[in-house]
Amino acid sequence: MILALVLIFILIFIALSMYVIIIGANISKTDEERRIEDEEQIKFLNNLEKY
């Protein structure tokens, strides 16, 4: 029982750490980087619709 609780807390800690890293990486992007990323996503979705 205690082992399961420790495992759950470890997994929650890992998940929160990953979330903070992803959010931090997104905040530090410039407007130009966001624009380029949006354009790449639009191209991908357009190509996906063709197939």
C-alpha positions as CSV (number, residue, x, y, z in Angstrom):
1,M,0.0,0.0,0.0
2,I,2.7,2.5,1.0
3,L,4.7,1.4,-2.1
4,A,1.8,2.3,-4.3
5,L,1.4,5.7,-2.7
6,V,5.1,6.5,-3.2
7,L,4.9,5.4,-6.8
8,I,1.9,7.6,-7.4
9,F,3.7,10.6,-5.8
10,I,6.7,10.0,-8.0
11,L,4.6,9.8,-11.1
12,I,2.8,13.0,-10.2
13,F,6.1,14.8,-9.6
14,I,7.4,13.6,-13.0
15,A,4.2,14.8,-14.7
16,L,4.3,18.2,-13.1
17,S,8.0,18.6,-13.9
18,M,7.3,17.8,-17.6
19,Y,4.4,20.3,-17.6
20,V,6.6,23.1,-16.2
21,I,9.3,22.4,-18.8
22,I,6.9,22.4,-21.7
23,I,5.2,25.6,-20.5
24,G,8.5,27.3,-19.9
25,A,9.7,26.4,-23.4
26,N,6.6,27.9,-24.9
27,I,6.8,31.1,-23.0
28,S,10.3,31.9,-24.1
29,K,9.4,31.7,-27.8
30,T,9.5,35.0,-29.8
31,D,6.6,36.1,-31.9
32,E,8.5,35.2,-35.0
33,E,9.1,31.6,-33.8
34,R,5.4,31.3,-33.0
35,R,4.5,32.5,-36.5
36,I,6.9,30.1,-38.1
37,E,5.5,27.2,-36.0
38,D,1.9,28.2,-36.9
39,E,2.8,28.2,-40.6
40,E,4.5,24.7,-40.4
41,Q,1.4,23.3,-38.6
42,I,-0.9,24.8,-41.3
43,K,1.2,23.2,-44.1
44,F,1.2,19.9,-42.3
45,L,-2.6,19.9,-41.9
46,N,-3.1,20.9,-45.6
47,N,-0.9,18.0,-46.7
48,L,-2.7,15.7,-44.3
49,E,-6.1,16.6,-46.0
50,K,-4.7,15.7,-49.4
51,Y,-4.2,12.1,-48.4
